[in-house]
Amino acid sequence: MTPREFIEKWRASPKDERRDSQPHFIDLCGLLGVETPSEIDPAHEWFTFEKGVGKTTGGHGWADVWRRGAFGWEYKGGGGDLSAAYR
């Protein structure tokens, strides 16, 4: 996928977090030439989608994409509050 194809595909998306986050991340991996979570960690032990995580304010939440020691990635649809998700 070229950068132009990626932009055109995702520009047209309705930005639905639940439906689009995993395909978007997989396409991003393809664009960047890196392995997807399932390719690099088939057992989903250290790189996965929908990882249960503790919130900084207490309680439990979910990271849309998580890689141990590297990042927790959160998608939000149009109008979603990323700051609230971070907290």
PDB file with SEQRES, HELIX, SHEET and CRYST1 records, atoms N, CA, C and O in Angstrom:
SEQRES   1 A   87  MET THR PRO ARG GLU PHE ILE GLU LYS TRP ARG ALA SER          
SEQRES   2 A   87  PRO LYS ASP GLU ARG ARG ASP SER GLN PRO HIS PHE ILE          
SEQRES   3 A   87  ASP LEU CYS GLY LEU LEU GLY VAL GLU THR PRO SER GLU          
SEQRES   4 A   87  ILE ASP PRO ALA HIS GLU TRP PHE THR PHE GLU LYS GLY          
SEQRES   5 A   87  VAL GLY LYS THR THR GLY GLY HIS GLY TRP ALA ASP VAL          
SEQRES   6 A   87  TRP ARG ARG GLY ALA PHE GLY TRP GLU TYR LYS GLY GLY          
SEQRES   7 A   87  GLY GLY ASP LEU SER ALA ALA TYR ARG                          
HELIX    1 AA1 PRO A    3  ARG A   11  1                                   9    
HELIX    2 AA2 GLU A   17  LEU A   32  1                                  16    
HELIX    3 AA3 PRO A   37  ILE A   40  1                                   4    
HELIX    4 AA4 LEU A   82  TYR A   86  1                                   5    
SHEET    1 AA1 3 PHE A  47  GLY A  54  0                                        
SHEET    2 AA1 3 HIS A  60  ARG A  67 -1                                        
SHEET    3 AA1 3 PHE A  71  TRP A  73 -1                                        
CRYST1    1.000    1.000    1.000  90.00  90.00  90.00 P 1           1          
ATOM      1  N   MET A   1       0.851  -1.177   0.000  1.00  0.00           N  
ATOM      2  CA  MET A   1       0.000   0.000   0.000  1.00  0.00           C  
ATOM      3  C   MET A   1       0.895   1.238   0.000  1.00  0.00           C  
ATOM      4  O   MET A   1       1.836   1.340   0.787  1.00  0.00           O  
ATOM      5  N   THR A   2       0.593   2.149  -0.873  1.00  0.00           N  
ATOM      6  CA  THR A   2       1.364   3.390  -0.936  1.00  0.00           C  
ATOM      7  C   THR A   2       0.818   4.394   0.074  1.00  0.00           C  
ATOM      8  O   THR A   2      -0.310   4.240   0.541  1.00  0.00           O  
ATOM      9  N   PRO A   3       1.591   5.412   0.419  1.00  0.00           N  
ATOM     10  CA  PRO A   3       1.059   6.446   1.310  1.00  0.00           C  
ATOM     11  C   PRO A   3      -0.232   7.069   0.757  1.00  0.00           C  
ATOM     12  O   PRO A   3      -1.175   7.308   1.512  1.00  0.00           O  
ATOM     13  N   ARG A   4      -0.276   7.326  -0.527  1.00  0.00           N  
ATOM     14  CA  ARG A   4      -1.487   7.918  -1.127  1.00  0.00           C  
ATOM     15  C   ARG A   4      -2.700   6.993  -0.971  1.00  0.00           C  
ATOM     16  O   ARG A   4      -3.795   7.445  -0.635  1.00  0.00           O  
ATOM     17  N   GLU A   5      -2.491   5.686  -1.219  1.00  0.00           N  
ATOM     18  CA  GLU A   5      -3.587   4.715  -1.072  1.00  0.00           C  
ATOM     19  C   GLU A   5      -4.075   4.652   0.375  1.00  0.00           C  
ATOM     20  O   GLU A   5      -5.276   4.583   0.637  1.00  0.00           O  
ATOM     21  N   PHE A   6      -3.123   4.676   1.305  1.00  0.00           N  
ATOM     22  CA  PHE A   6      -3.476   4.652   2.727  1.00  0.00           C  
ATOM     23  C   PHE A   6      -4.321   5.877   3.080  1.00  0.00           C  
ATOM     24  O   PHE A   6      -5.370   5.753   3.712  1.00  0.00           O  
ATOM     25  N   ILE A   7      -3.870   7.026   2.681  1.00  0.00           N  
ATOM     26  CA  ILE A   7      -4.593   8.270   2.988  1.00  0.00           C  
ATOM     27  C   ILE A   7      -5.987   8.251   2.372  1.00  0.00           C  
ATOM     28  O   ILE A   7      -6.965   8.581   3.044  1.00  0.00           O  
ATOM     29  N   GLU A   8      -6.087   7.875   1.125  1.00  0.00           N  
ATOM     30  CA  GLU A   8      -7.391   7.861   0.454  1.00  0.00           C  
ATOM     31  C   GLU A   8      -8.341   6.866   1.102  1.00  0.00           C  
ATOM     32  O   GLU A   8      -9.519   7.165   1.303  1.00  0.00           O  
ATOM     33  N   LYS A   9      -7.835   5.695   1.426  1.00  0.00           N  
ATOM     34  CA  LYS A   9      -8.682   4.671   2.057  1.00  0.00           C  
ATOM     35  C   LYS A   9      -9.217   5.160   3.395  1.00  0.00           C  
ATOM     36  O   LYS A   9     -10.413   5.052   3.666  1.00  0.00           O  
ATOM     37  N   TRP A  10      -8.338   5.695   4.227  1.00  0.00           N  
ATOM     38  CA  TRP A  10      -8.748   6.042   5.584  1.00  0.00           C  
ATOM     39  C   TRP A  10      -9.405   7.410   5.670  1.00  0.00           C  
ATOM     40  O   TRP A  10     -10.121   7.683   6.633  1.00  0.00           O  
ATOM     41  N   ARG A  11      -9.184   8.263   4.704  1.00  0.00           N  
ATOM     42  CA  ARG A  11      -9.905   9.540   4.659  1.00  0.00           C  
ATOM     43  C   ARG A  11     -11.395   9.281   4.471  1.00  0.00           C  
ATOM     44  O   ARG A  11     -12.224   9.997   5.032  1.00  0.00           O  
ATOM     45  N   ALA A  12     -11.740   8.263   3.686  1.00  0.00           N  
ATOM     46  CA  ALA A  12     -13.133   7.937   3.386  1.00  0.00           C  
ATOM     47  C   ALA A  12     -13.826   7.171   4.516  1.00  0.00           C  
ATOM     48  O   ALA A  12     -15.045   7.001   4.494  1.00  0.00           O  
ATOM     49  N   SER A  13     -13.061   6.715   5.489  1.00  0.00           N  
ATOM     50  CA  SER A  13     -13.624   5.921   6.586  1.00  0.00           C  
ATOM     51  C   SER A  13     -14.526   6.773   7.476  1.00  0.00           C  
ATOM     52  O   SER A  13     -14.255   7.955   7.686  1.00  0.00           O  
ATOM     53  N   PRO A  14     -15.603   6.170   8.001  1.00  0.00           N  
ATOM     54  CA  PRO A  14     -16.456   6.910   8.935  1.00  0.00           C  
ATOM     55  C   PRO A  14     -15.821   7.074  10.324  1.00  0.00           C  
ATOM     56  O   PRO A  14     -16.435   7.656  11.219  1.00  0.00           O  
ATOM     57  N   LYS A  15     -14.608   6.567  10.504  1.00  0.00           N  
ATOM     58  CA  LYS A  15     -13.856   6.710  11.766  1.00  0.00           C  
ATOM     59  C   LYS A  15     -14.576   6.045  12.946  1.00  0.00           C  
ATOM     60  O   LYS A  15     -14.716   6.640  14.014  1.00  0.00           O  
ATOM     61  N   ASP A  16     -15.017   4.833  12.739  1.00  0.00           N  
ATOM     62  CA  ASP A  16     -15.673   4.058  13.787  1.00  0.00           C  
ATOM     63  C   ASP A  16     -14.606   3.246  14.523  1.00  0.00           C  
ATOM     64  O   ASP A  16     -14.021   2.322  13.958  1.00  0.00           O  
ATOM     65  N   GLU A  17     -14.363   3.592  15.766  1.00  0.00           N  
ATOM     66  CA  GLU A  17     -13.272   2.967  16.515  1.00  0.00           C  
ATOM     67  C   GLU A  17     -13.381   1.448  16.550  1.00  0.00           C  
ATOM     68  O   GLU A  17     -12.410   0.751  16.255  1.00  0.00           O  
ATOM     69  N   ARG A  18     -14.522   0.940  16.898  1.00  0.00           N  
ATOM     70  CA  ARG A  18     -14.682  -0.501  17.073  1.00  0.00           C  
ATOM     71  C   ARG A  18     -14.476  -1.253  15.757  1.00  0.00           C  
ATOM     72  O   ARG A  18     -13.878  -2.329  15.743  1.00  0.00           O  
ATOM     73  N   ARG A  19     -14.960  -0.700  14.678  1.00  0.00           N  
ATOM     74  CA  ARG A  19     -14.891  -1.382  13.395  1.00  0.00           C  
ATOM     75  C   ARG A  19     -13.556  -1.150  12.674  1.00  0.00           C  
ATOM     76  O   ARG A  19     -13.093  -2.030  11.949  1.00  0.00           O  
ATOM     77  N   ASP A  20     -12.939   0.007  12.859  1.00  0.00           N  
ATOM     78  CA  ASP A  20     -11.806   0.396  12.026  1.00  0.00           C  
ATOM     79  C   ASP A  20     -10.432   0.322  12.680  1.00  0.00           C  
ATOM     80  O   ASP A  20      -9.428   0.352  11.969  1.00  0.00           O  
ATOM     81  N   SER A  21     -10.346   0.229  13.999  1.00  0.00           N  
ATOM     82  CA  SER A  21      -9.029   0.353  14.635  1.00  0.00           C  
ATOM     83  C   SER A  21      -8.058  -0.747  14.218  1.00  0.00           C  
ATOM     84  O   SER A  21      -6.908  -0.448  13.897  1.00  0.00           O  
ATOM     85  N   GLN A  22      -8.478  -1.996  14.212  1.00  0.00           N  
ATOM     86  CA  GLN A  22      -7.552  -3.068  13.856  1.00  0.00           C  
ATOM     87  C   GLN A  22      -7.168  -3.054  12.381  1.00  0.00           C  
ATOM     88  O   GLN A  22      -5.981  -3.161  12.073  1.00  0.00           O  
ATOM     89  N   PRO A  23      -8.134  -2.924  11.441  1.00  0.00           N  
ATOM     90  CA  PRO A  23      -7.715  -2.836  10.041  1.00  0.00           C  
ATOM     91  C   PRO A  23      -6.817  -1.623   9.760  1.00  0.00           C  
ATOM     92  O   PRO A  23      -5.895  -1.707   8.948  1.00  0.00           O  
ATOM     93  N   HIS A  24      -7.087  -0.500  10.432  1.00  0.00           N  
ATOM     94  CA  HIS A  24      -6.249   0.688  10.241  1.00  0.00           C  
ATOM     95  C   HIS A  24      -4.821   0.401  10.705  1.00  0.00           C  
ATOM     96  O   HIS A  24      -3.862   0.717  10.001  1.00  0.00           O  
ATOM     97  N   PHE A  25      -4.680  -0.195  11.882  1.00  0.00           N  
ATOM     98  CA  PHE A  25      -3.343  -0.481  12.406  1.00  0.00           C  
ATOM     99  C   PHE A  25      -2.618  -1.487  11.521  1.00  0.00           C  
ATOM    100  O   PHE A  25      -1.419  -1.344  11.283  1.00  0.00           O  
ATOM    101  N   ILE A  26      -3.331  -2.507  11.026  1.00  0.00           N  
ATOM    102  CA  ILE A  26      -2.730  -3.499  10.131  1.00  0.00           C  
ATOM    103  C   ILE A  26      -2.261  -2.825   8.844  1.00  0.00           C  
ATOM    104  O   ILE A  26      -1.165  -3.107   8.358  1.00  0.00           O  
ATOM    105  N   ASP A  27      -3.088  -1.937   8.290  1.00  0.00           N  
ATOM    106  CA  ASP A  27      -2.669  -1.202   7.093  1.00  0.00           C  
ATOM    107  C   ASP A  27      -1.468  -0.308   7.387  1.00  0.00           C  
ATOM    108  O   ASP A  27      -0.570  -0.186   6.554  1.00  0.00           O  
ATOM    109  N   LEU A  28      -1.443   0.312   8.552  1.00  0.00           N  
ATOM    110  CA  LEU A  28      -0.315   1.158   8.940  1.00  0.00           C  
ATOM    111  C   LEU A  28       0.966   0.323   9.018  1.00  0.00           C  
ATOM    112  O   LEU A  28       2.021   0.759   8.559  1.00  0.00           O  
ATOM    113  N   CYS A  29       0.874  -0.878   9.599  1.00  0.00           N  
ATOM    114  CA  CYS A  29       2.040  -1.766   9.645  1.00  0.00           C  
ATOM    115  C   CYS A  29       2.519  -2.081   8.228  1.00  0.00           C  
ATOM    116  O   CYS A  29       3.720  -2.058   7.956  1.00  0.00           O  
ATOM    117  N   GLY A  30       1.578  -2.375   7.325  1.00  0.00           N  
ATOM    118  CA  GLY A  30       1.939  -2.658   5.943  1.00  0.00           C  
ATOM    119  C   GLY A  30       2.609  -1.478   5.273  1.00  0.00           C  
ATOM    120  O   GLY A  30       3.596  -1.632   4.553  1.00  0.00           O  
ATOM    121  N   LEU A  31       2.063  -0.294   5.517  1.00  0.00           N  
ATOM    122  CA  LEU A  31       2.640   0.920   4.952  1.00  0.00           C  
ATOM    123  C   LEU A  31       4.071   1.133   5.432  1.00  0.00           C  
ATOM    124  O   LEU A  31       4.939   1.542   4.661  1.00  0.00           O  
ATOM    125  N   LEU A  32       4.307   0.854   6.699  1.00  0.00           N  
ATOM    126  CA  LEU A  32       5.622   1.065   7.300  1.00  0.00           C  
ATOM    127  C   LEU A  32       6.572  -0.126   7.111  1.00  0.00           C  
ATOM    128  O   LEU A  32       7.758  -0.038   7.429  1.00  0.00           O  
ATOM    129  N   GLY A  33       6.046  -1.225   6.596  1.00  0.00           N  
ATOM    130  CA  GLY A  33       6.889  -2.393   6.361  1.00  0.00           C  
ATOM    131  C   GLY A  33       7.278  -3.128   7.630  1.00  0.00           C  
ATOM    132  O   GLY A  33       8.367  -3.694   7.712  1.00  0.00           O  
ATOM    133  N   VAL A  34       6.390  -3.122   8.625  1.00  0.00           N  
ATOM    134  CA  VAL A  34       6.648  -3.845   9.868  1.00  0.00           C  
ATOM    135  C   VAL A  34       5.584  -4.920  10.059  1.00  0.00           C  
ATOM    136  O   VAL A  34       4.485  -4.823   9.514  1.00  0.00           O  
ATOM    137  N   GLU A  35       5.916  -5.926  10.825  1.00  0.00           N  
ATOM    138  CA  GLU A  35       4.985  -7.023  11.063  1.00  0.00           C  
ATOM    139  C   GLU A  35       3.818  -6.578  11.947  1.00  0.00           C  
ATOM    140  O   GLU A  35       3.967  -5.724  12.821  1.00  0.00           O  
ATOM    141  N   THR A  36       2.667  -7.175  11.696  1.00  0.00           N  
ATOM    142  CA  THR A  36       1.481  -6.904  12.514  1.00  0.00           C  
ATOM    143  C   THR A  36       1.606  -7.643  13.846  1.00  0.00           C  
ATOM    144  O   THR A  36       2.457  -8.521  13.987  1.00  0.00           O  
ATOM    145  N   PRO A  37       0.778  -7.300  14.810  1.00  0.00           N  
ATOM    146  CA  PRO A  37       0.823  -8.023  16.081  1.00  0.00           C  
ATOM    147  C   PRO A  37       0.684  -9.537  15.912  1.00  0.00           C  
ATOM    148  O   PRO A  37       1.426 -10.292  16.539  1.00  0.00           O  
ATOM    149  N   SER A  38      -0.243  -9.988  15.084  1.00  0.00           N  
ATOM    150  CA  SER A  38      -0.450 -11.429  14.913  1.00  0.00           C  
ATOM    151  C   SER A  38       0.711 -12.111  14.204  1.00  0.00           C  
ATOM    152  O   SER A  38       0.989 -13.284  14.453  1.00  0.00           O  
ATOM    153  N   GLU A  39       1.386 -11.389  13.331  1.00  0.00           N  
ATOM    154  CA  GLU A  39       2.526 -11.975  12.623  1.00  0.00           C  
ATOM    155  C   GLU A  39       3.740 -12.118  13.535  1.00  0.00           C  
ATOM    156  O   GLU A  39       4.444 -13.126  13.484  1.00  0.00           O  
ATOM    157  N   ILE A  40       3.981 -11.119  14.359  1.00  0.00           N  
ATOM    158  CA  ILE A  40       5.194 -11.108  15.171  1.00  0.00           C  
ATOM    159  C   ILE A  40       5.007 -11.820  16.521  1.00  0.00           C  
ATOM    160  O   ILE A  40       5.969 -12.316  17.108  1.00  0.00           O  
ATOM    161  N   ASP A  41       3.769 -11.862  16.999  1.00  0.00           N  
ATOM    162  CA  ASP A  41       3.470 -12.499  18.288  1.00  0.00           C  
ATOM    163  C   ASP A  41       2.160 -13.284  18.188  1.00  0.00           C  
ATOM    164  O   ASP A  41       1.133 -12.846  18.707  1.00  0.00           O  
ATOM    165  N   PRO A  42       2.193 -14.443  17.520  1.00  0.00           N  
ATOM    166  CA  PRO A  42       0.955 -15.204  17.312  1.00  0.00           C  
ATOM    167  C   PRO A  42       0.254 -15.625  18.605  1.00  0.00           C  
ATOM    168  O   PRO A  42      -0.957 -15.846  18.604  1.00  0.00           O  
ATOM    169  N   ALA A  43       0.989 -15.736  19.690  1.00  0.00           N  
ATOM    170  CA  ALA A  43       0.385 -16.124  20.973  1.00  0.00           C  
ATOM    171  C   ALA A  43      -0.235 -14.932  21.705  1.00  0.00           C  
ATOM    172  O   ALA A  43      -0.876 -15.108  22.741  1.00  0.00           O  
ATOM    173  N   HIS A  44      -0.050 -13.737  21.182  1.00  0.00           N  
ATOM    174  CA  HIS A  44      -0.605 -12.508  21.775  1.00  0.00           C  
ATOM    175  C   HIS A  44      -0.138 -12.297  23.213  1.00  0.00           C  
ATOM    176  O   HIS A  44      -0.917 -11.877  24.069  1.00  0.00           O  
ATOM    177  N   GLU A  45       1.113 -12.585  23.468  1.00  0.00           N  
ATOM    178  CA  GLU A  45       1.657 -12.439  24.818  1.00  0.00           C  
ATOM    179  C   GLU A  45       2.256 -11.061  25.062  1.00  0.00           C  
ATOM    180  O   GLU A  45       2.202 -10.564  26.187  1.00  0.00           O  
ATOM    181  N   TRP A  46       2.835 -10.424  24.025  1.00  0.00           N  
ATOM    182  CA  TRP A  46       3.511  -9.151  24.251  1.00  0.00           C  
ATOM    183  C   TRP A  46       3.188  -8.095  23.206  1.00  0.00           C  
ATOM    184  O   TRP A  46       3.628  -6.953  23.334  1.00  0.00           O  
ATOM    185  N   PHE A  47       2.421  -8.455  22.165  1.00  0.00           N  
ATOM    186  CA  PHE A  47       2.013  -7.491  21.141  1.00  0.00           C  
ATOM    187  C   PHE A  47       0.649  -7.942  20.644  1.00  0.00           C  
ATOM    188  O   PHE A  47       0.527  -8.986  20.003  1.00  0.00           O  
ATOM    189  N   THR A  48      -0.374  -7.154  20.942  1.00  0.00           N  
ATOM    190  CA  THR A  48      -1.717  -7.630  20.661  1.00  0.00           C  
ATOM    191  C   THR A  48      -2.723  -6.491  20.540  1.00  0.00           C  
ATOM    192  O   THR A  48      -2.435  -5.344  20.881  1.00  0.00           O  
ATOM    193  N   PHE A  49      -3.888  -6.830  20.055  1.00  0.00           N  
ATOM    194  CA  PHE A  49      -5.034  -5.927  20.041  1.00  0.00           C  
ATOM    195  C   PHE A  49      -5.868  -6.175  21.305  1.00  0.00           C  
ATOM    196  O   PHE A  49      -5.872  -7.276  21.856  1.00  0.00           O  
ATOM    197  N   GLU A  50      -6.565  -5.139  21.746  1.00  0.00           N  
ATOM    198  CA  GLU A  50      -7.525  -5.237  22.858  1.00  0.00           C  
ATOM    199  C   GLU A  50      -6.908  -5.853  24.115  1.00  0.00           C  
ATOM    200  O   GLU A  50      -7.351  -6.896  24.594  1.00  0.00           O  
ATOM    201  N   LYS A  51      -5.892  -5.196  24.631  1.00  0.00           N  
ATOM    202  CA  LYS A  51      -5.203  -5.662  25.839  1.00  0.00           C  
ATOM    203  C   LYS A  51      -5.809  -4.983  27.063  1.00  0.00           C  
ATOM    204  O   LYS A  51      -5.903  -3.757  27.115  1.00  0.00           O  
ATOM    205  N   GLY A  52      -6.210  -5.764  28.026  1.00  0.00           N  
ATOM    206  CA  GLY A  52      -6.697  -5.222  29.285  1.00  0.00           C  
ATOM    207  C   GLY A  52      -5.562  -4.541  30.034  1.00  0.00           C  
ATOM    208  O   GLY A  52      -4.491  -5.123  30.202  1.00  0.00           O  
ATOM    209  N   VAL A  53      -5.791  -3.315  30.484  1.00  0.00           N  
ATOM    210  CA  VAL A  53      -4.761  -2.542  31.166  1.00  0.00           C  
ATOM    211  C   VAL A  53      -5.360  -1.829  32.372  1.00  0.00           C  
ATOM    212  O   VAL A  53      -6.563  -1.575  32.418  1.00  0.00           O  
ATOM    213  N   GLY A  54      -4.520  -1.511  33.341  1.00  0.00           N  
ATOM    214  CA  GLY A  54      -4.941  -0.710  34.479  1.00  0.00           C  
ATOM    215  C   GLY A  54      -4.949   0.763  34.106  1.00  0.00           C  
ATOM    216  O   GLY A  54      -4.083   1.230  33.368  1.00  0.00           O  
ATOM    217  N   LYS A  55      -5.926   1.486  34.618  1.00  0.00           N  
ATOM    218  CA  LYS A  55      -6.014   2.929  34.369  1.00  0.00           C  
ATOM    219  C   LYS A  55      -5.210   3.685  35.416  1.00  0.00           C  
ATOM    220  O   LYS A  55      -5.079   3.230  36.552  1.00  0.00           O  
ATOM    221  N   THR A  56      -4.673   4.835  35.037  1.00  0.00           N  
ATOM    222  CA  THR A  56      -3.895   5.642  35.978  1.00  0.00           C  
ATOM    223  C   THR A  56      -4.782   6.175  37.102  1.00  0.00           C  
ATOM    224  O   THR A  56      -4.289   6.500  38.182  1.00  0.00           O  
ATOM    225  N   THR A  57      -6.084   6.266  36.850  1.00  0.00           N  
ATOM    226  CA  THR A  57      -7.019   6.757  37.862  1.00  0.00           C  
ATOM    227  C   THR A  57      -7.670   5.618  38.629  1.00  0.00           C  
ATOM    228  O   THR A  57      -8.598   5.840  39.406  1.00  0.00           O  
ATOM    229  N   GLY A  58      -7.188   4.398  38.414  1.00  0.00           N  
ATOM    230  CA  GLY A  58      -7.769   3.220  39.044  1.00  0.00           C  
ATOM    231  C   GLY A  58      -8.756   2.548  38.107  1.00  0.00           C  
ATOM    232  O   GLY A  58      -9.273   3.170  37.180  1.00  0.00           O  
ATOM    233  N   GLY A  59      -9.005   1.298  38.353  1.00  0.00           N  
ATOM    234  CA  GLY A  59      -9.927   0.561  37.509  1.00  0.00           C  
ATOM    235  C   GLY A  59      -9.235  -0.098  36.331  1.00  0.00           C  
ATOM    236  O   GLY A  59      -8.011  -0.215  36.276  1.00  0.00           O  
ATOM    237  N   HIS A  60     -10.062  -0.521  35.398  1.00  0.00           N  
ATOM    238  CA  HIS A  60      -9.586  -1.332  34.285  1.00  0.00           C  
ATOM    239  C   HIS A  60     -10.071  -0.725  32.970  1.00  0.00           C  
ATOM    240  O   HIS A  60     -11.179  -0.195  32.892  1.00  0.00           O  
ATOM    241  N   GLY A  61      -9.236  -0.808  31.949  1.00  0.00           N  
ATOM    242  CA  GLY A  61      -9.604  -0.340  30.619  1.00  0.00           C  
ATOM    243  C   GLY A  61      -8.977  -1.244  29.571  1.00  0.00           C  
ATOM    244  O   GLY A  61      -8.444  -2.308  29.885  1.00  0.00           O  
ATOM    245  N   TRP A  62      -9.048  -0.810  28.336  1.00  0.00           N  
ATOM    246  CA  TRP A  62      -8.539  -1.586  27.218  1.00  0.00           C  
ATOM    247  C   TRP A  62      -7.702  -0.705  26.314  1.00  0.00           C  
ATOM    248  O   TRP A  62      -8.115   0.404  25.972  1.00  0.00           O  
ATOM    249  N   ALA A  63      -6.536  -1.181  25.923  1.00  0.00           N  
ATOM    250  CA  ALA A  63      -5.725  -0.514  24.900  1.00  0.00           C  
ATOM    251  C   ALA A  63      -6.066  -1.174  23.572  1.00  0.00           C  
ATOM    252  O   ALA A  63      -6.076  -2.401  23.472  1.00  0.00           O  
ATOM    253  N   ASP A  64      -6.345  -0.367  22.551  1.00  0.00           N  
ATOM    254  CA  ASP A  64      -6.700  -0.932  21.252  1.00  0.00           C  
ATOM    255  C   ASP A  64      -5.547  -1.741  20.668  1.00  0.00           C  
ATOM    256  O   ASP A  64      -5.771  -2.785  20.056  1.00  0.00           O  
ATOM    257  N   VAL A  65      -4.327  -1.272  20.850  1.00  0.00           N  
ATOM    258  CA  VAL A  65      -3.122  -2.009  20.458  1.00  0.00           C  
ATOM    259  C   VAL A  65      -2.127  -1.841  21.596  1.00  0.00           C  
ATOM    260  O   VAL A  65      -1.990  -0.748  22.146  1.00  0.00           O  
ATOM    261  N   TRP A  66      -1.439  -2.906  21.950  1.00  0.00           N  
ATOM    262  CA  TRP A  66      -0.498  -2.855  23.068  1.00  0.00           C  
ATOM    263  C   TRP A  66       0.738  -3.672  22.714  1.00  0.00           C  
ATOM    264  O   TRP A  66       0.647  -4.790  22.207  1.00  0.00           O  
ATOM    265  N   ARG A  67       1.894  -3.081  22.996  1.00  0.00           N  
ATOM    266  CA  ARG A  67       3.165  -3.790  22.845  1.00  0.00           C  
ATOM    267  C   ARG A  67       3.964  -3.575  24.117  1.00  0.00           C  
ATOM    268  O   ARG A  67       4.330  -2.449  24.456  1.00  0.00           O  
ATOM    269  N   ARG A  68       4.231  -4.677  24.819  1.00  0.00           N  
ATOM    270  CA  ARG A  68       4.923  -4.614  26.111  1.00  0.00           C  
ATOM    271  C   ARG A  68       6.220  -3.827  25.995  1.00  0.00           C  
ATOM    272  O   ARG A  68       7.027  -4.063  25.097  1.00  0.00           O  
ATOM    273  N   GLY A  69       6.405  -2.898  26.908  1.00  0.00           N  
ATOM    274  CA  GLY A  69       7.625  -2.111  26.967  1.00  0.00           C  
ATOM    275  C   GLY A  69       7.743  -1.041  25.897  1.00  0.00           C  
ATOM    276  O   GLY A  69       8.757  -0.348  25.829  1.00  0.00           O  
ATOM    277  N   ALA A  70       6.716  -0.894  25.055  1.00  0.00           N  
ATOM    278  CA  ALA A  70       6.820   0.070  23.960  1.00  0.00           C  
ATOM    279  C   ALA A  70       5.667   1.067  23.953  1.00  0.00           C  
ATOM    280  O   ALA A  70       5.901   2.273  24.028  1.00  0.00           O  
ATOM    281  N   PHE A  71       4.420   0.585  23.863  1.00  0.00           N  
ATOM    282  CA  PHE A  71       3.302   1.515  23.763  1.00  0.00           C  
ATOM    283  C   PHE A  71       1.960   0.843  24.023  1.00  0.00           C  
ATOM    284  O   PHE A  71       1.806  -0.371  23.888  1.00  0.00           O  
ATOM    285  N   GLY A  72       1.012   1.665  24.393  1.00  0.00           N  
ATOM    286  CA  GLY A  72      -0.409   1.354  24.376  1.00  0.00           C  
ATOM    287  C   GLY A  72      -1.019   2.350  23.401  1.00  0.00           C  
ATOM    288  O   GLY A  72      -0.795   3.552  23.542  1.00  0.00           O  
ATOM    289  N   TRP A  73      -1.772   1.894  22.434  1.00  0.00           N  
ATOM    290  CA  TRP A  73      -2.295   2.729  21.362  1.00  0.00           C  
ATOM    291  C   TRP A  73      -3.807   2.760  21.493  1.00  0.00           C  
ATOM    292  O   TRP A  73      -4.452   1.714  21.555  1.00  0.00           O  
ATOM    293  N   GLU A  74      -4.359   3.934  21.534  1.00  0.00           N  
ATOM    294  CA  GLU A  74      -5.804   4.090  21.679  1.00  0.00           C  
ATOM    295  C   GLU A  74      -6.378   4.840  20.488  1.00  0.00           C  
ATOM    296  O   GLU A  74      -5.915   5.925  20.138  1.00  0.00           O  
ATOM    297  N   TYR A  75      -7.381   4.251  19.879  1.00  0.00           N  
ATOM    298  CA  TYR A  75      -8.123   4.900  18.802  1.00  0.00           C  
ATOM    299  C   TYR A  75      -9.377   5.529  19.388  1.00  0.00           C  
ATOM    300  O   TYR A  75      -9.931   5.034  20.369  1.00  0.00           O  
ATOM    301  N   LYS A  76      -9.812   6.604  18.790  1.00  0.00           N  
ATOM    302  CA  LYS A  76     -11.096   7.216  19.126  1.00  0.00           C  
ATOM    303  C   LYS A  76     -11.790   7.592  17.837  1.00  0.00           C  
ATOM    304  O   LYS A  76     -11.167   8.122  16.917  1.00  0.00           O  
ATOM    305  N   GLY A  77     -13.082   7.316  17.771  1.00  0.00           N  
ATOM    306  CA  GLY A  77     -13.875   7.717  16.616  1.00  0.00           C  
ATOM    307  C   GLY A  77     -14.093   9.219  16.634  1.00  0.00           C  
ATOM    308  O   GLY A  77     -13.667   9.910  17.560  1.00  0.00           O  
ATOM    309  N   GLY A  78     -14.747   9.709  15.620  1.00  0.00           N  
ATOM    310  CA  GLY A  78     -15.037  11.137  15.544  1.00  0.00           C  
ATOM    311  C   GLY A  78     -15.730  11.631  16.805  1.00  0.00           C  
ATOM    312  O   GLY A  78     -16.741  11.067  17.222  1.00  0.00           O  
ATOM    313  N   GLY A  79     -15.200  12.661  17.401  1.00  0.00           N  
ATOM    314  CA  GLY A  79     -15.780  13.227  18.621  1.00  0.00           C  
ATOM    315  C   GLY A  79     -15.381  12.514  19.898  1.00  0.00           C  
ATOM    316  O   GLY A  79     -15.805  12.926  20.978  1.00  0.00           O  
ATOM    317  N   GLY A  80     -14.571  11.446  19.815  1.00  0.00           N  
ATOM    318  CA  GLY A  80     -14.136  10.729  21.009  1.00  0.00           C  
ATOM    319  C   GLY A  80     -13.153  11.559  21.814  1.00  0.00           C  
ATOM    320  O   GLY A  80     -12.447  12.406  21.266  1.00  0.00           O  
ATOM    321  N   ASP A  81     -13.110  11.314  23.115  1.00  0.00           N  
ATOM    322  CA  ASP A  81     -12.248  12.087  24.019  1.00  0.00           C  
ATOM    323  C   ASP A  81     -10.978  11.295  24.331  1.00  0.00           C  
ATOM    324  O   ASP A  81     -10.971  10.461  25.236  1.00  0.00           O  
ATOM    325  N   LEU A  82      -9.920  11.551  23.590  1.00  0.00           N  
ATOM    326  CA  LEU A  82      -8.664  10.841  23.782  1.00  0.00           C  
ATOM    327  C   LEU A  82      -8.046  11.161  25.142  1.00  0.00           C  
ATOM    328  O   LEU A  82      -7.422  10.292  25.751  1.00  0.00           O  
ATOM    329  N   SER A  83      -8.208  12.378  25.621  1.00  0.00           N  
ATOM    330  CA  SER A  83      -7.669  12.752  26.924  1.00  0.00           C  
ATOM    331  C   SER A  83      -8.306  11.912  28.032  1.00  0.00           C  
ATOM    332  O   SER A  83      -7.617  11.469  28.951  1.00  0.00           O  
ATOM    333  N   ALA A  84      -9.605  11.696  27.945  1.00  0.00           N  
ATOM    334  CA  ALA A  84     -10.289  10.875  28.948  1.00  0.00           C  
ATOM    335  C   ALA A  84      -9.810   9.436  28.874  1.00  0.00           C  
ATOM    336  O   ALA A  84      -9.635   8.785  29.904  1.00  0.00           O  
ATOM    337  N   ALA A  85      -9.595   8.933  27.654  1.00  0.00           N  
ATOM    338  CA  ALA A  85      -9.093   7.572  27.491  1.00  0.00           C  
ATOM    339  C   ALA A  85      -7.699   7.450  28.093  1.00  0.00           C  
ATOM    340  O   ALA A  85      -7.385   6.431  28.708  1.00  0.00           O  
ATOM    341  N   TYR A  86      -6.868   8.454  27.931  1.00  0.00           N  
ATOM    342  CA  TYR A  86      -5.510   8.424  28.471  1.00  0.00           C  
ATOM    343  C   TYR A  86      -5.551   8.358  30.003  1.00  0.00           C  
ATOM    344  O   TYR A  86      -4.798   7.608  30.626  1.00  0.00           O  
ATOM    345  N   ARG A  87      -6.430   9.143  30.584  1.00  0.00           N  
ATOM    346  CA  ARG A  87      -6.548   9.125  32.054  1.00  0.00           C  
ATOM    347  C   ARG A  87      -7.047   7.776  32.508  1.00  0.00           C  
ATOM    348  O   ARG A  87      -7.216   7.552  33.706  1.00  0.00           O  
TER     349      ARG A  87                                                      
END                                                                             
